[in-house]
Amino acid sequence: MFVDRAKITIKSGKGGNGAVTFRREPFVPEGGPDGGDGGKGGDVVFTADENLRTLMDFRYKRKYEAESGQNGMKKKRFGKNGEDLVIKVPVGTMVIDEASGKIMADMTEHGQSFVAAKGGRGGRGNARFATPTRQAPNFAEAGGFAKERQVILEMKLIADVGLVGFPNVGKSSLLSVATSARPKIANYHFTTIDPNLGVVSIYDNSFVMADIAGIIEGAHEGAGLGHYFLKHIERTKVLIHIVDVSGSEGRDPKEDFDKINSELEQYSRKLMKKPQIVAANKIDILGCTDPEDLEICDEYIEFKEYAESKGYKVMPMSAASGFGVKEVIEEAYRQLLEVEANPPEEYNELEYFDFAIDDVDEDYRKVFAEYDGENYIITGRQLEKIFNSTNFNDAGSRRYLFKYIENSGVYDELREMGIEEGDTIKLFDMEFEYYDEEYDYDI
């Protein structure tokens, strides 16, 4: 099954905690602190792999977590860093942050990689906190937090030439005769559900051609799996627009031509900037497979004049008989070389994720207060880290925690909220009573 979209949860590793240990050796009666630092948590890394063709694996496993860092140890031994988690995705996959809807990375080349979630920093051991006036610190630093986020993986085929047109106009037939691909071909709509790729060999060179499933009116709004089909056209460099010039489906070729171009433009304006060759297919049904017959083939001439008046090159073709196929492929190759020699300035409608902003947590040091109708609650990112680092059996460590809370100004906020002496304050999994005096806390 061809799966081109998946939503997963990724989580980096937590940083290891610093150790609180002291030297305990023979003939060293008062050994100093020797707690080592914790290891860094593992990152979550996405890597593009050309050997993958689908996002199928992400349908069965939805959560990915990197290894956490090891805690620090005695004798100033550092904890081991957590291993990075490398997630392989097919080339052509976009990684999107679900919360913001912005693109984190567009994986267009084999081996391309990026860090989607950084692991937490390792906490410092108590040996790091020793000073001339504090020679036996009985506390250490907790490891940094892991980062968790939901991401959307969306795969868009990477092909040089894309085939577009209404269902059953001959796209799969052209792909089958021009390449070694063997797409499913039948005389009913939506024979092609999943995009098919084929390699066209020409002049000792080659290019990749994609058969995009038939587009219908309203596709840009999602009708007939429109978004599922249209997104695979975005990366192509040249389009071959196949039109049933015979009207064998009972439709007007000129109307078909306009409707498809309208759908392309409404889905993404940059699609209309791509070179487009119009292949007037099923010319054999009109009995015009001889070059001399084309000059008196009224239906073809009428359509050709109409499309060319809009600036497009029209070429007669019969994919079923092979008439005109070689000429269409050669023209596509010629235009492809022109595009590659003079790449157009892409019209980008998408917003990209700003990792520089993501790394800056403006509220990291802020302490928040709220009242739940029964208790007053104090929270904060850095406060939580200091809380986790606090040794509540050590007076100096406790004093540092409560001094940090007081200096944050959160008590002024609590007073404005109406807190009174004796009221309960919840600090994560600890409760204490509030008194309007410094360091007079009943824990």
N, C-alpha and C positions, 0 to 999 in steps of 0.2 A: 504494500500500500504506500502511495506517495503522500507523506504528511509534510505540510509546509508551514505549520503554525503550532506552537505549544507554549504553555505558561508553566513556569517552574519557580520554586523558591530556592534562593541561594543564601548561604550563611558562612561567613568567614570564621576562622578559629579565634577563640578568646585568648588573650595573653595570659601566660602563667603568672602566678602570684610570687612575689618575692618571699624569701625564707626569713624567719626569725629564729636564729640559732646562735649559740655562743660556743667558743672553744672549750672543750672538756678533755684535756689531755693530762697525762701524768706530769708532775712538776711544773704545771702551768696553773697556779691556784686561782687566778682571776683572769681567765681568757676573755678576750674581747669579742665583739660581735663578728660572726663570720657567715652570715646568711647571704646566699647568692641570689642573683636576679632570675626572674622567670623568663621563659622563652617566648618569642613572638608567636602569635597565632598565625596559622596558614592563610594565604590569600585564596580567593576563588578566581581562577584564570580561564578565560575562554580562548580556544585556539581553533583556527580554520583548518580543516582536513579535506583535501581533494578526493579522498577515498570514500567519503560519506556522501550519500545522495538524498537522504530524507531525514526528517526529525522524528521518525517513528519511535526511537528509544525513549524519547521524552514523554511519550504517552503513557509509559508504564512506570517510570520513576519520576516523581515530581519534586522531590526535595534533595538538595545537594549541600553537604556541609564539610568544610575543611577541618583539618585537625587542629585542636587547641594546643597552645604552648605548654610545656611541662613546667611545673612549679620549681622555683629555685631550691637549692640544697645546701647543706652545711659545708664547711670548708670553702666557702665562696664559690661553689660550683654552680654554674649557670644551668637553668633548665633547657632542655632541647627545644628548638623551634618546631612548631607544628608544620607538617608537610602541606605544601600548596595543593589545592584540588584543581586539576586541569580538566576542563570540560571541552570535549571536541565537538565541533559543529560543522555542517557542510559549508563549503565555500559558497558565498552568496547569502549567508544568514545575517540578518540584522538583529542586534540585541537591544531591546527597548525596555527602559525603566517603566514599570506599570504605573507607579504613583504619579509621575510627571508626564508620561506619554512621550518622553524625549528619547532619541536614539543614543545609546551608549557607545555602540560601535557598529560599523558596517564591514563585515568580514568578507572582503572581495578577493583576497589572495591567499594561496596555500601557505600555511605557517604563520599567518598573521595572528597576533594574540594581544590581549589586554587584560588588566586586572579589574574585575567588576566589583569586588568587595575586598577591602584590605583587612588583614588580620589585626587583632588588638596588640598593642605593645606589651612587652613583658614588664612586670612590676619590679621595682628595685628592692633588693634584700636589705636587711637592717644594717649590714656592713656599710652601706652607702650613706647612712644617716648619722654615723658616728662623727662627733665634733669634740673639740677640747673641753667643752662644757657639758656635752651629752655623750659620755663615753660608753654607755651601755643601752642604746635604744632598743626598747622592747616592742618594736613595731616594724612593719615593712609595708611596701606598697602593693596594692592589688593589681592584677593584670588588667590591661585595657579591654574594653568591651568588644564583642564580636559585632559584625555588621550584617544585618539580614535585610533582604529585599526580594520583592517579586519581580521577575523579568519575563518579558514576552520574547520568544524566539520566532522570527518570521523569515522564511526562506524565499528568496526571489532568484529565479534561474538566471545564470550568467550565460547568455548566448549572443553571438554577433548579429545574427539576422533573425527576426521574428516574423512569423506568418500570422496575419490577422484577417478576419472576415466573418461573415455570418456562418452558422452551422451548415454543414453539408455543401460547401462551395468548392472543396477540393484541396484543403490545406494538408490533410494527412496524405492524400495521394501525391502531392508535390514532394512532401518530405520523403515518401517511400521511394520515388523514382530518382530523387536527387542525392539520397544518402543510403547508407546501409541499414537505416532504422526500419523497423517493421511495425508501424502503428496500426491500431485496429481501424479498419475501413469498412463502412457499411452505409447503405442508403437510408439513414435516418438521423435525426438531429442528435447532437451531443454524443456521437460515437466516442469522441475524445473527451474524457473527463479530466484526466491528468495530463499535464504538459509532456510532450515527447521531444527528445533531443536527438539530432543526427549530425554527423560530421560530413561536410561536403568537400570532396577532393577536387582541386582545380589548379591547373598550371603548376604542378609540383608543390602546391600549397594547400591549405585547408581552412575552413571556418566552421563554426558551430551554428546550426540552424534549429530553431525551436518552433514546434507546432503548438500554438496557444489555442486552447479550446474555444469553440465558436462564441462570439459575442452577440448579444441580442440588445434590442432597444431597452433602455433603462439599466444597462449593466453597471454604469457608474454609480448607481444607487444600490447596487447589490443584486439586482434582478438576475435570475438564472445563474447564480454563483458568480456574478459579475466581478466583484472584488477579488475573488479567488483566481479568476482568469487574468484580469487586467494587470495585477501587480507584477506578473511575470514578464510583461512587455517592457517594463521600465528600464531594465538594464541593457536591452538590445540597442545596437547602433544603427541598424537599417531595418525598415519594415517592408515586407512584401504584402500588399493589400490585395487579397484574392477576391474577385467579384465574379459571380455566376452571370456572365454576359448573355447567356441563353434564356435566362428567366425561367429555368426549368422548375423552380420551386413556386412559380406563380407570383414572384415579386419583380418589381422594377429595378434593374441594375443601378440606375442613377440614384434611386432612393436608398438602396442598400449601401451604396458608396458613401452618401452623405450621412446616413445614420451611424455607420461605424466610425467615421471621422468625428462626428459629434460626440459619440460616447468616449472616444479617446481624449478629446479636448476637455470634456467635462470632468473626466477622471483625473487628468494631470496635463496641464498646459505644455509641459516639456515634451510630451509624446508627439505633439504636432510639429515640433522642431526637428524631429528625426527625419532623415531622407526616407521617402516612401515611393516604392515602385508599385504601380497598379497592374496586376496580372488579370487580364480579361480571360477567365477560364471557361471551359466547356465550349470553346469555339467550334469543336467538332460537331456538336449538336446542331449548330447553325449551318453545317456543311461548308465551313470556310477554312479548311486546313491547308489550302493551296494559297500561296502568296498572291496569285492573280485574283482568287475569289475574294480576298480581303477587301479589295478595292471596291467591290460591289456588294459587300456584306452590310446591309443597311443598319441592322441592330448594333453591330460592332462599331461602325463609323459614327453613329449617333452617340454611343456611349463614350467613344474615344474623344470626340470633339468636346463633349461636356466635361470630362475629367481633365483634359488638357487645358481647357479654359480656366481651370482653377490652379494650374501650375504643376500638374502631375504628369509624369511620363507613363504612358499606357502601352502595354505589350500584350499581343495575343498569345494564348496558350491553351493547350489541352493536356492536362496532367495525365489523363487516362491513356492517350495515344502517344504522348511524349512530344507532341508538336510544340515548339516554342520554349520548352523547358530549359534547354541549353542556353538560349539567349537571355532568359530571365535570370538564371543563376549567374551568368557572366556579368550582367548589369549590376546585380546585387554585390558581386565581388568588387567590381570597379568602384561603386559608391562606398563600399566598406573601406577600401584603401584610401579614398579621399577623406573619409571621416577620421581614420586613424592618423593620417598625415596632418590634418587640421582639426583636432578635436574641438567641438563646440563648447562654449561656456554653458555649463549645466544650469538649468533653472531649478534651484533647490527649494522645495516647498516644506521641507521637514526641519524640525528643530533638533539640535544636538545637545546631549547632556553635558553639563559643565562640571568636570571632575574637580576643578580648582575650588568651585563653590561648595561642592559636596564634601570636600575634605575639611571645610571650615564650619564648625558647629557653633553658631553665634550664641546659642543658649547653653553651651556646655558648662560654663561657670555660674550660670544663673540659678538661684535657689527659689523655688516656687512654693506658695502656701495656698491651701484651700481648706474649706470647712465642709464636712460631709453631713452636717446636722447633728453629729454626736461628738466627733473628734476633729482636732485641727491636724492637718497632714502637711508635712514638709518633704519636698522631693527636689531632685536636681541630679544631672548627669555626673558632674565632678563630685558633688556631695555623696552620691552613691559609691563612687570609687574610694573616697576618703573613709566612708563608713565601713566599707569592706576591708579597708586597710587597718582599721582601728583595733588595737588590743585593749579590750575593756577591762582587763586585769591590771593595766598599766595607767597610772594617774596622768602621766605626761601625754600619752596617746589619746586618752579621753579628753584632756584639756585642749589638745590641738583640734579635735573634731568640733567641740562646742564653741571654741573661739572662732573657727571658720564660719559656723552658722551665725554667730552674733555679728561678725564683720560683714556678712552678706546683706544685712539690713532687713532680713526677713521678719525679725521680731517687731519692727515698726509696722510692717504690713499686718502682722497678726493682731497687734493692738488696734489697728484701724478696723479690723474685722470683728473686734469685740472680745478678744481673749481675756480671761481673768485668771488671777492666781488660783492654782489648784486644778485648772483645766488640763485635760490630757492632750499631749502632742504625740502623734505617731511619726516615727522616723524609720521608714522601711519596716523591718520586723521587730522594732523596739518601741516601747512606749515610756514616756516620762511626764512628770507633772511640771507645769510652767510656774516659775516664781520670778518676780520682777527684780531679781538680784543676780549679780554675776556669779556664775559657776555654782549656784546653789540648786543642784539638780538631784532629784530623787529617782535614780534609775532602777 
